[in-house]
Amino acid sequence: MCPFVSERDKEKVSGGYIVVDPVLKFGANNEILPLDCISSQKNLAKCLGPLDKWLDKLRFAKENGYNMVHFSPLQKLDVSGSCYPITDQLKLNPDFSPEGKHYTWGDIGNLVETLRKDWNMLCITDMVFDHTAVSSEWIHQHPECGYNLVNSPYLKPAWLLDRALWHLSCKIADEKYDKRGVPALFQDNRNMSALRGILWQEVFYRLRLWEFLQVSVDEAVEQFRQLLQAGRLGGKSASSSDFKKQLTIVQDPQHSRFGNTVDMNSAFDIFTPHSMSRSDIQESCLCFRKGLEEMNLDLYKEMNDHATNCIVGDVFYERICDQGPKLGPVTRKYPLCSRYFIFPFKELTFDEEMQLMEQREKACHFLAHDGFVEGNDMPRNFAEPGSQVYLRRELVCQGDTIKLRYGEKPEDSPYLCAHMKTYTEITARVFSGLCLVNCLSTPLHVSEAMLSAARSIKPNLYVIADISTSSQHIDNVYVTRLGITSLVR
């Protein structure tokens, strides 16, 4: 609940949340199951086989004293073998229906009710709101539901880097860099050093990705000069000792090369001329130019060095490190680096692909994969504007998923919100509770809306979530706003 406080005729002055614990009932007589007495066993639904065999397989849990069964998603899954890339959120996994039968959500509901009444066991299931499977037909029919180069143009440089790395990977797999110290099978640090050189020469120097982050110095200085000469700038003088923190950069909406501009009032605050004489204006412009050049150089170094370190670090872990998976030689199936975006077209040259980036009807289908960022426990969406996770190659990518883009309100992605609401309602009708998977990666307003829809069907819904941050405040925000009863640590 989200009550608010008002004072007589005044509007809302404060508010808060009241978390009401659900009342869980089981057995023929609807006995109450105390929340501190729940004993749950997790079952991977895809491993249970045909639905008519489930009772036999779940009997172990009953006979060992469990009073709750926690199922991984029961929806139609991707062929990757994972339990969580859902292909169709509205359809039951066809693997549950043996030949000659077609089980439905109604049959799942009957089994759940049998467990509740006859076995004194409640059932809950996982809910996945932050991604869908790459093989989901609906996401390719509605690409606006994901992060692509049309609705998220800030991803353009990250996409260019991703494609360049793919083409480099194909060349390494074809043994075109053997003589330069980079064979398909990495063996030692000499190969890693050679890879650094090739990354610079074949990828970063060619793409010049830092230009997407930088300001056109000549244009900015000339604009600054003209405004000073026209007397159209004014403000208080500020210290120039740390101008980069005070200078306000205006992001280019289309994220083109050297497209960023400078808020000239912030520039005037820092580089205020002593007078409006020609010599003082010239001196201020020279200081302004030097400051912009230093800022651009910092962006160049930071982006290039960080991205290179992430790429080389991942390759070392996956190919050489004793603690890594030892993937073996680079191939098209196991490329040099994880692919951050899908490419649903036939193989083209890199130059041909760069032309596709500017074609809206094609660029909207370059959808970003989901994943996670190691060491990041804050609920910030790494795919939103302002984040450089994809460009800096910081994402631990889940290549069988596509990250979903909800926006800030239902109107930003109406098809996606309606689709996921139906998914939630189907699940809430069947199960006593839901487990929010990747809760921190799902926009908070989305989880609120979906749980509201679920509770309108089942008021005593048991909700758990996998929230584990280093901040008790953040944990508390999620618990109170979502009405979470239990946390998975």
Steps between C-alpha positions, in 0.01 A plus 500: 500500500612859437305733732565873521448768763310823435407800711134602468468683166866461409620250246724205579781605736670166567461131435631155569437130466328240715612142435222253575609138539304246295290233669590164345251214527530134411328168564139396467408723797700801386744497787731800530868449422708736720755690293784402731416133448545491123732226377545520125668279242607642161424288193624563146172464312664411170650189664168364629391356166134439404244650738340163576830392663537803727327361808735204507802730477371748759414229753856515635443859611174412674644201683797704618289766669498782247184710494580709193620420149685771308494450122729663248307651204241269346474701179632403159880526517786570262703205367813621683430265793468775762188522716451876467506617135124479441398484135129562554382631836139401428547138388564194712819308427398240237744251655244447778255343252579143393410378155124498449427749781489877525521631853399858579534750784173358632670162544788668687243669720334166577833347601583798721159473668554127558829576673335771710197300611621141512873538570488817715755663267490843338661581165685810382686574179763732356407812306744656252421857395838640395571288192357262244662230287674590174267251329184680617299573188317793654816700580602493133150611398516777763869600516403819683465278808878458509798735493597567139686764299179694419346541844840497673742681264759530780571130435635571149870509595457187713336324205782606267755362745302178535490445123868587459591245767288239326679553170837496676397174668413344164841596363673349804294182460612487135864524619564832327697636795723202574811675370426801721493291817125449534407141411153355533621310809635742762783350705689764698545868583689561176175434315321744731758774435468448125121516534526842667692631200251360252204639698651846473596479134203307362219615729545813710716708267270415210170567682615803705215435743611775735367750247145405604579635849701807409424864420602672176758738644516742205122539481461543876778760524363698206150499652647613832691782327194627314283502813766691692537757223122544483480541878245220526667307781495586866537339836715478808868422475606152608831338579668334202694257720261214422315621194410150377262448793340842453476507122156381387502275193175479303448153357419476132161319476614304194842419652695588188875549483606828667130564546521602866495871573584724794261703712655841435384655827698237690797575275468873574490432874837327474676693224375851574710762319642790703332737258327494163814622324619302200813380680314383812239319290780334307668389824173355635444313175850354512444380859163358396660316207771353723239382749291329229805332350596362843146375554490332159838339568375360832195352326722345235732340754226380734283340232783338308696369799198374693336323206829340395569378854152348526532320166849365570401403856201302377704323231769408754241360744310301237800368303808480725416535871502172695182608682321585175295283263795442260281545193772385263560658159303800377219390271175651375314299763742611774615844381777711646249708700137467598266665253305780665242543221310269268561530126195342330621548141729308268873545549632823348827688492560743784471800265162372378384453859592859588259616230220294661545697822347805331202309353222517757311199365813288552656671802191439714574126488849524652382413851722500808551185705436491873761415762647638819790716611734342753529693824198718421229459764320827433157495333612715208398379156829448316327527162357849555650830376808608692628148550810394307486131598455375143765733356752432777442123460410453867197275448505132587274418209215247488503433129171309493300797632388846390472777757151651513439874483198623695572873516369712784128438451269248328452733203872471421461132410130409487535160333765384746305615807179334377686178413668479839179585686326206331799280592468612862125443516528148356761412762318662793184298429695175536756554776496610863811710459754650264877533510634810323812394312760772431291738706764774506526489120127559456377862518334547837185651351462191278521258794249715689253496212533125442459413867200728520343305211586171672356607835177612337456131415655351815510751792690259728785462254830382648786696340871429526789662312871451446615834643845521650673837502751660732242762596228432756326813374471364146384162629236676709375706204434185300347310792258779590403615151447149367362342817763225500451239772829310470840564345725254319860561600 
